[in-house]
Amino acid sequence: MYTYNMPSPRDRSTERPGMHNQAELAYRRLRERLLSGQNDPGDRLTELDLCEELGMSRTPVREALRRLQSDGLVTSTGRGVVVSSLSPQEMRHAMQLHGALDALAAKLAATAQRDGQLSPAQLAELKDASRHAARNAGDGVTPADAWRANLDFHMLLARLSGNPLLEDALDRIWARFAIVSRTNINRRRDLSPGQHDAIVRAIVAGDPEAAEAAAAAHVHEAATASDAGSGATDDADRADESASPEPDVPKKSLKP
């Protein structure tokens, strides 16, 4: 079963001693914790706490936070660094870009299949990822597991496109989604299985246009569900803002 491990988009090589000093290690560890859902959007991260948790000095931690800010995963505010969120408009913009890139990935994968560049093992891997996503779209599965299975399918699709720049771009977008998308996963569970199957069938058939259309339709439906979820979230946020403010403290510990 294919599992995507969300590597750093800047370096897909495996870690090795002396690879890029503590700043690189701090970046990778903090990025993985953010993507695994240990912190929610709006959680405040302090250098002092991170230094203690990682057992590092301020310099590598500060550099790691700068890189995470460049990735869009954290935001610098007057009160320090917070885990980034996406406004409804930013989510729509991200979904538009995601839709275009995902459709291109499907089209390129189908083109590769048509031209005999995909192996039977790669096609079997894609079918397996689609089935795994379908199994994790039902009741009794945690939102995190459902989201991970969906991610595995889409990043495998990106890899089969044969375009590493496209894969990197989708990796960055999915990293942004990783922090905010789990709140909408229940709304989207019934969307993925059939649409994934349509994408897979088109790729196996070597039909680039059909694969592109199926992927675009899938992302469009996901964007519609996301819009519905963000509307409910906006209402809840407005209600929260009208109540008494609470201290800004992290909701989850950063301890492994």
C-alpha positions in Angstrom: 0.0 0.0 0.0 1.4 3.4 -1.0 1.7 5.9 1.8 2.8 9.5 1.2 5.1 10.8 3.9 4.9 14.5 3.3 8.6 15.3 2.8 9.9 18.8 2.8 9.3 20.3 -0.6 12.8 21.7 -0.6 14.7 18.5 0.0 13.3 15.0 -0.8 16.5 13.2 0.1 16.6 11.0 3.2 18.1 12.5 6.4 21.7 11.8 7.0 24.3 12.9 9.7 25.5 16.4 9.1 22.9 16.9 6.4 22.0 20.5 7.0 22.6 21.0 10.7 20.0 21.5 13.4 18.0 24.1 11.5 17.1 21.5 8.9 16.2 19.0 11.6 14.1 21.5 13.5 12.3 22.4 10.3 11.5 18.8 9.4 10.3 18.0 12.9 8.1 21.1 13.3 6.7 20.7 9.8 5.7 17.1 10.4 4.1 18.0 13.7 2.0 20.7 12.1 0.9 18.4 9.2 0.0 15.6 11.6 -2.5 17.9 13.4 -0.8 18.3 16.8 -1.7 22.0 16.6 -4.7 23.8 15.3 -4.9 27.0 13.2 -4.4 30.0 15.5 -2.3 28.1 18.1 0.6 30.2 19.3 4.1 28.8 19.1 6.9 30.3 21.2 10.6 30.0 20.5 11.3 29.2 24.1 8.8 26.3 24.2 10.1 25.0 20.9 13.7 25.2 22.0 12.8 23.2 25.1 10.8 20.6 23.2 13.4 20.1 20.5 16.4 20.4 22.8 17.9 23.1 20.6 19.1 26.7 20.8 17.1 29.6 19.5 19.1 30.0 16.3 18.0 26.8 14.5 14.5 27.1 15.8 14.2 30.6 14.6 15.5 29.6 11.1 13.0 26.7 11.0 10.2 29.1 11.9 11.3 31.4 9.1 11.1 28.5 6.6 7.7 27.4 7.9 6.5 31.0 7.5 7.8 31.0 3.9 5.8 27.8 3.3 2.7 29.5 4.6 2.3 27.1 7.6 2.9 29.7 10.3 2.3 33.4 10.5 4.2 36.0 12.4 2.0 38.3 14.4 2.6 41.1 17.0 2.3 38.4 19.7 4.7 35.9 18.1 4.2 33.0 15.7 0.9 31.3 15.2 -0.2 28.3 13.2 -1.6 29.6 9.9 -5.3 29.4 8.9 -7.0 30.0 5.6 -9.8 32.5 5.2 -12.7 31.5 3.0 -11.3 33.6 0.2 -7.8 32.1 0.6 -9.3 28.6 0.7 -11.1 29.3 -2.6 -7.9 30.5 -4.2 -6.0 27.5 -3.0 -8.7 25.2 -4.3 -8.6 26.9 -7.7 -4.9 26.2 -8.0 -5.3 22.7 -6.5 -8.0 21.9 -9.1 -5.8 23.1 -12.0 -2.8 21.2 -10.8 -4.7 18.0 -9.9 -6.3 18.0 -13.3 -3.0 18.4 -15.0 -1.5 15.6 -12.9 -4.3 13.2 -13.9 -3.9 14.3 -17.6 -0.2 13.7 -17.6 -0.6 10.3 -15.8 -3.1 9.2 -18.4 -0.8 10.5 -21.2 2.0 8.4 -19.7 -0.2 5.4 -19.7 -1.3 5.9 -23.3 2.3 6.1 -24.3 3.2 3.0 -22.4 5.3 4.7 -19.7 3.3 3.4 -16.7 4.0 -0.1 -15.5 1.4 -2.6 -14.4 2.8 -2.3 -10.9 2.2 1.5 -10.9 -1.4 1.0 -12.1 -2.0 -1.6 -9.4 -0.6 0.8 -6.9 -3.0 3.5 -8.1 -6.0 1.2 -7.9 -4.9 0.1 -4.4 -4.7 3.7 -3.3 -8.1 4.4 -4.6 -9.6 1.4 -2.8 -7.8 2.4 0.4 -9.3 5.9 0.2 -12.8 4.4 -0.4 -12.4 2.1 2.7 -11.4 5.1 4.8 -14.3 7.2 3.6 -17.0 5.3 5.6 -18.2 5.5 9.1 -16.0 4.4 12.0 -12.8 6.0 10.5 -11.2 9.0 12.1 -11.1 12.3 10.1 -7.3 12.2 10.2 -7.2 8.6 8.7 -9.7 9.6 6.0 -7.7 12.7 5.2 -4.5 10.8 5.0 -5.9 8.1 2.7 -7.2 10.9 0.4 -3.8 12.5 0.5 -2.0 9.3 -0.4 -4.2 8.9 -3.5 -3.7 12.4 -4.7 0.1 12.5 -4.1 0.5 9.2 -5.9 -1.4 10.7 -8.8 1.1 13.6 -8.7 4.0 11.3 -8.7 2.7 9.3 -11.7 2.4 12.6 -13.6 6.2 12.3 -14.1 6.6 16.0 -13.3 8.6 16.7 -10.1 7.8 20.4 -10.2 4.1 19.6 -10.3 4.5 17.2 -7.4 6.3 19.8 -5.4 3.6 22.4 -6.0 0.9 20.0 -5.0 2.9 19.1 -1.9 3.0 22.7 -0.8 -0.8 23.1 -1.3 -1.6 19.9 0.5 0.6 21.1 3.4 -1.7 24.2 3.7 -4.8 22.0 3.5 -3.4 19.6 6.1 -3.9 22.1 8.9 -7.4 23.3 8.0 -9.0 20.6 6.0 -9.8 18.0 8.7 -12.7 20.1 9.9 -14.5 19.5 6.6 -13.5 15.9 6.0 -16.8 14.5 7.3 -18.7 16.6 4.8 -16.6 15.2 2.0 -16.4 11.5 2.7 -19.2 10.6 0.3 -17.5 12.6 -2.5 -14.2 10.8 -2.9 -14.7 7.1 -3.6 -16.7 7.3 -6.9 -14.7 10.2 -8.2 -11.4 8.5 -7.5 -12.6 5.5 -9.4 -13.5 7.7 -12.4 -10.0 9.2 -12.4 -8.4 5.8 -12.1 -10.5 4.3 -15.0 -9.5 7.2 -17.3 -5.9 6.8 -16.5 -5.9 3.0 -17.0 -7.7 3.6 -20.3 -5.0 6.1 -21.3 -7.6 8.8 -21.9 -6.0 12.2 -20.9 -9.0 14.3 -21.5 -11.3 12.1 -19.5 -8.8 11.9 -16.6 -8.4 15.7 -16.6 -12.2 16.2 -16.5 -12.7 13.6 -13.8 -10.0 15.2 -11.6 -11.4 18.7 -12.2 -14.9 17.5 -11.2 -13.6 15.9 -8.1 -11.8 19.1 -6.9 -14.9 21.2 -7.8 -17.1 19.0 -5.6 -14.5 19.2 -2.8 -14.4 23.0 -3.1 -18.2 23.2 -2.9 -18.1 21.1 0.3 -15.3 23.3 1.7 -17.3 26.4 1.0 -20.2 25.0 2.9 -18.0 24.2 5.8 -16.3 27.5 5.8 -19.7 29.3 6.0 -20.5 27.3 9.1 -17.1 28.1 10.5 -17.5 31.8 9.8 -20.8 31.8 11.8 -19.1 30.0 14.7 -16.2 32.4 14.6 -18.4 35.4 14.7 -20.2 34.0 17.7 -16.9 33.4 19.4 -15.7 36.9 18.7 -18.8 38.3 20.4 -18.1 36.4 23.6 -15.5 37.2 26.2 -12.0 36.7 24.8 -9.9 33.9 26.1 -6.1 33.8 26.5 -4.2 32.7 23.4 -2.7 29.4 24.4 -1.8 26.2 22.4 -4.5 23.6 22.3 -2.2 20.7 22.1 1.2 19.9 23.4 4.1 19.7 21.0 5.6 16.8 22.9 5.8 13.7 20.6 
